């Protein structure tokens, strides 16, 4: 069966994506906190979102860097400031951090983002320039470490203060639906760890 766009469902799926299923990543892990529990997340594909569900004051603390320098058109540097308005801190609601999609296993994709076997994956440093991540699949973890450049154990920070939501949209017949739901969610939520600059 060819892939179909179910435009009438997009709003409902977005609503579902906004319902946080796990307030803390810690709820989804084995006792050691170094890997995801095998049966908590589905092996199906879908669209997912990571949220800051912990104390919002941590995001305004001096240890949290919200300056970002990205490589823009022509290789020039583009500076961004992730301010309180961008994060929506005045709402006192969870802050969407990153939205993504996967055609296969949500469980596997979330594990790739988190890299829970390590306490930290990027070098300690205080530069606003975005560091090269060790993989192309760990955007959430690398983004958190950019925001907390001097925190030695970002795994603990993620386990206690980051939550997760998802919508199951598995299979090739949902390829376009995953694409549009991810785009809608990024546009509506403005998650800071998704931001990129056109080349």
Protein Blocks (a to p, Z undefined) as FASTA:
>chain_A
ZZdddfklmmmmmmmmmpcfblbfklmpcfkopaccfklpccbdcddddddfbdfklmmg
mklccbdcdddehhiacdddddfklnommnopacdfbdcddfklmklmmmmmnommbmbf
bdcdfbfbdcddfbfklmmmmmmmmmmmmbmblmlmmmmmpccdddddedjklmmmmmmm
mmmmmmmnopaklpccdZZ
